[in-house]
């Protein structure tokens, strides 16, 4: 008894995929022959959780420097600056 798993393109729905290496987190990457786009197995959502984002912004409001936030929380300065501009 064998189990066949069919992987489809997240962008166009095609099954015409080719394995395309591995992502830095170890997940399998695929390349679609039909639309030419890349995708991964079970992608994780992008971004930070809202609670984490608020925690970082609160630390910034308490006079932490952008470099300090970068070192402490592991988030880039550009990301924090964009959050501040949106607020």
N, C-alpha and C positions, 0 to 999 in steps of 0.2 A: 504494500500500500504506500503510495507516494502522494505528497501534498504539493500542488502547484500553486504558487502565489503569482498573481498577475499584477504588475505594477503599471499604472497609467500616469501620463503626464498631467501635472497639476494645472498646467496652463491651457492645453488644448484637448486633453482627454485621450490622446493617442496611446496605443500600446506599443508603438514602434520606438522603443527606448534602447539605449546602449549604456552599459556601465561605464562610468567616467571618472574613476578614481575614488578617493575618500576625502571627506571634509576634515578640517583640523580636529573636530570632536569625534572622529572615527566613524561617522555615518556614511553609508554608501551614497555616492552622487551618480546621477543619471543625466544623459544628454538625449534630447528628443530629436529624432531624424526629421520629423514633420515641421515643427515650429522652430527648431534650432536653439531652444532654451534649456537651461540646466535646472535640475531640481534634486532634492534629497529624499531619502527614506524618512518618513515621519518628522518633518521639520518642526522645530520649537518656535514658539512665537517670539518675535523680535521685541526688544525694549526691556525696560525695567518695570517691576511691579509698582503700582501707584504708591504703596506704603514705603517702598525703598526710595522712590523719587522724593516723596515728602520728607523723609528722614534726611536725605542729602541736602535738600533745599533749606531745611531747618538749621542744619549745621552751617550752611553758607550765611544764613541770616544772623547767626551767632558769631559772626566775624571770622570765620575760617577762610583761609585763602583758597583760591582755585587749585593751586598746586598741592596744598594740604588735603583737599577733598580728593584729588586724583590719587594721592598716595594712600589715603585712609580707606576709601571706598572702592578704588579700582575703576573709576569712571573717568572718561576723558574730559578735559577742560571744555572742549567745544560742545560736548553734550550738556554740561552744566550751564554754559552760557546760553545755549538755545532754550533751555528750560526757564532761565531767568527772564529772557526776552519775551517768552510766551506768557509769563505770569504778570 
